[in-house]
């Protein structure tokens, strides 16, 4: 579990950085409790964990 930074953007970048370094063809997804910033960043999906657990489609 990570704590959000004061600007609110640092924690997402901290979670994405290791995944961006993996060069394979597997789908990667970051699960978050946030409702903002959903979508995709360089092919890595960012999905709300509640939506993911309930099987709701992601808004990419």
N, C-alpha and C positions, 0 to 999 in steps of 0.2 A: 504494500500500500504506500502510495506517495502522498505527500502533503502539497497542496497548491502553493505556488509562489505568489508573491504580492501582486505581480502584474497579471496573474491568471493564465499566462501562456507558457511559462517555463516548464510546468509539469507535463504538458502534452508533448513538448519537444523532447523532454527527457525520456518519455516513454517511446517516442517514435525513433529516436536516434539509433538504438541497437537494431531495430527492425529494418531500417533503411540500409544498414550495412550488410544484410543477408541477401546475397544475390542468388536466389533460386526462383522457381516458378510456383511456389506454394502461396495460397491466399493468406494474407496476414490481416488480423483484426485487433484493434485496441478497444477493449470494453471500458466504458466510463459511466459514472453516475451523472455527469454533466449533460445538459440538454443543448448546449451551444457547441459549435465546432464540429457537428456531425458531418459526415461525408467521407471524402477520401483525400489522402495526402500522399502523392507519389505512389499510388496504387495500394496503400495501406488503409483499410477501412476503419472509420471511427464510429462506433455504434454505442448507443445507450444500453447498458447491461439489462435494464428492465425490459426494454423492447426486444432484446436478443433472447432473453429467457422466455418471453411470451410468444416468440416466433413472429413478431411484427416485422414487416419489411423495413429495411433500412432506407433512409432518405438520402441517396447518393446523387 
